Amino acid sequence: MHTLRHRRAFIRNAAVVAGIAIVAVLLGVPAKAFELQDMYANDEGQVEFVLPSGNIGCIYTPEGGTSFYETWDGLAEIQCDRVQPHYVRAVLGGQDEAVILDDVGDPGCCGAEQVFHYDHVVELGPFQCLSTRKGLTCAREDGHGFFLSRASVEAR
């Protein structure tokens, strides 16, 4: 029993690392060892975090939304805001490509207490995000995703 539990944990962790590597290759991220970071969710399953620079902040909403927010497609969603040099929001849902919004009606980024450290990855539902000093990359396993940095905004 104890061995079976360890084997399952090893397989699960190997699958996570393999998924992260696949997304990194699809998004053109150079090969490097990144550490998996755990994030805590609020009572409704949402996860909020900010990068160490304080310039990019995100909120993950699980499939089905919350009591006060419904995602565009009813599936899980991640929204990330970049403050400087001009405010933009990247939104990635459970299907289709990411969308970049230049005219954000409710800017309120980057007050989250949870910090997503550089050179770490996090898995949030169907999404994997990578934080580096160059910026933030979030994607699904199908390769659709976005990259945000002070210098660049890209949707795929």
C-alpha distance (Angstrom), angle and dihedral (degrees) to the residues before:
residue distance angle dihedral
M1 . . .
H2 3.79 . .
T3 3.83 90.8 .
L4 3.81 92.7 47.9
R5 3.81 90.7 53.0
H6 3.81 90.6 50.7
R7 3.80 91.0 47.8
R8 3.83 91.4 51.4
A9 3.81 91.3 48.2
F10 3.80 90.5 49.2
I11 3.82 92.0 49.6
R12 3.82 91.7 46.8
N13 3.81 92.1 49.3
A14 3.81 91.6 46.0
A15 3.81 89.8 51.6
V16 3.82 91.1 51.0
V17 3.80 92.2 49.9
A18 3.82 91.4 46.2
G19 3.81 90.6 49.8
I20 3.79 91.4 50.1
A21 3.80 90.5 49.6
I22 3.82 91.4 50.1
V23 3.81 92.5 50.3
A24 3.80 91.1 46.1
V25 3.80 91.3 52.2
L26 3.82 92.2 46.7
L27 3.80 90.5 51.2
G28 3.79 94.3 44.6
V29 3.80 96.2 -113.3
P30 3.82 110.8 157.6
A31 3.79 116.1 -112.1
K32 3.79 112.3 -93.1
A33 3.77 136.5 139.5
F34 3.79 110.4 -95.3
E35 3.77 125.2 -172.9
L36 3.80 120.5 -126.7
Q37 3.82 112.1 -119.9
D38 3.79 123.4 -156.9
M39 3.80 118.5 -137.4
Y40 3.77 127.2 -163.5
A41 3.80 122.8 -133.3
N42 3.79 129.9 -144.1
D43 3.81 122.0 -116.1
E44 3.83 91.3 -80.9
G45 3.80 94.6 50.0
Q46 3.80 97.9 -103.0
V47 3.80 118.9 139.3
E48 3.81 120.7 -155.0
F49 3.78 125.2 -171.5
V50 3.78 143.0 159.2
L51 3.80 130.7 -150.6
P52 3.83 116.9 -115.3
S53 3.83 91.5 -103.6
G54 3.81 90.4 61.0
N55 3.82 89.0 -134.4
I56 3.83 97.2 103.4
G57 3.78 127.0 46.5
C58 3.80 132.0 172.6
I59 3.76 143.0 -165.4
Y60 3.79 123.6 -158.9
T61 3.81 118.4 -157.4
P62 3.81 119.0 -166.2
E63 3.80 125.1 -129.1
G64 3.81 110.2 -70.5
G65 3.80 93.5 30.5
T66 3.78 122.7 -125.2
S67 3.80 136.7 -74.9
F68 3.82 88.9 -85.8
Y69 3.83 104.9 29.6
E70 3.80 133.6 48.9
T71 3.79 119.6 -166.2
W72 3.81 120.0 -127.8
D73 3.80 95.1 -105.5
G74 3.81 101.3 22.2
L75 3.79 89.5 -110.6
A76 3.79 128.5 104.1
E77 3.81 116.0 -64.5
I78 3.78 139.4 -169.9
Q79 3.81 121.9 -158.1
C80 3.78 121.5 -171.8
D81 3.79 126.3 -174.2
R82 3.78 126.6 -156.7
V83 3.81 116.2 -159.4
Q84 3.83 105.7 -169.4
P85 3.02 140.3 84.1
H86 3.83 84.9 8.0
Y87 3.77 130.0 -16.2
V88 3.82 116.1 -96.1
R89 3.79 135.4 159.8
A90 3.80 126.9 -147.3
V91 3.80 117.1 -158.0
L92 3.80 125.0 -168.2
G93 3.78 119.0 -178.0
G94 3.76 132.3 -175.7
Q95 3.80 93.2 -82.3
D96 3.82 139.9 22.6
E97 3.79 126.9 26.1
A98 3.78 126.9 -46.3
V99 3.81 117.8 -92.1
I100 3.81 126.2 -140.4
L101 3.82 115.8 -150.0
D102 3.81 117.6 -160.1
D103 3.80 96.1 177.2
V104 3.80 103.6 58.3
G105 3.79 112.7 -177.7
D106 3.80 96.0 -164.4
P107 3.81 108.8 38.3
G108 3.77 109.2 178.4
C109 3.74 106.4 137.0
C110 3.68 136.3 164.8
G111 3.77 109.0 17.7
A112 3.81 95.1 117.9
E113 3.80 117.3 124.8
Q114 3.81 95.0 -148.6
V115 3.83 111.2 89.2
F116 3.81 120.2 -151.8
H117 3.79 100.6 -148.1
Y118 3.80 124.0 -138.7
D119 3.81 117.5 -95.8
H120 3.79 91.5 25.1
V121 3.78 133.6 113.4
V122 3.77 129.5 -150.1
E123 3.78 129.9 -164.4
L124 3.80 114.8 -145.9
G125 3.80 113.6 177.2
P126 3.83 106.5 -62.7
F127 3.82 92.8 -11.3
Q128 3.76 132.9 88.0
C129 3.80 120.5 -164.8
L130 3.78 129.7 -166.7
S131 3.81 122.9 -159.7
T132 3.81 118.7 -158.2
R133 3.78 134.9 155.7
K134 3.81 86.4 -101.1
G135 3.81 93.1 58.8
L136 3.78 146.7 -83.7
T137 3.80 126.1 -53.5
C138 3.81 121.3 -170.5
A139 3.80 124.3 177.0
R140 3.77 147.2 153.1
E141 3.80 122.6 -121.7
D142 3.84 90.1 -98.7
G143 3.82 89.0 66.6
H144 3.81 98.0 -108.4
G145 3.77 111.6 132.1
F146 3.78 147.1 102.9
F147 3.79 143.4 -102.6
L148 3.82 123.2 -146.0
S149 3.78 128.1 -172.9
R150 3.78 137.6 142.3
A151 3.83 88.6 -96.4
S152 3.80 102.1 38.0
V153 3.80 146.6 29.6
E154 3.81 119.1 -167.4
A155 3.80 134.2 171.4
R156 3.79 123.2 -164.2
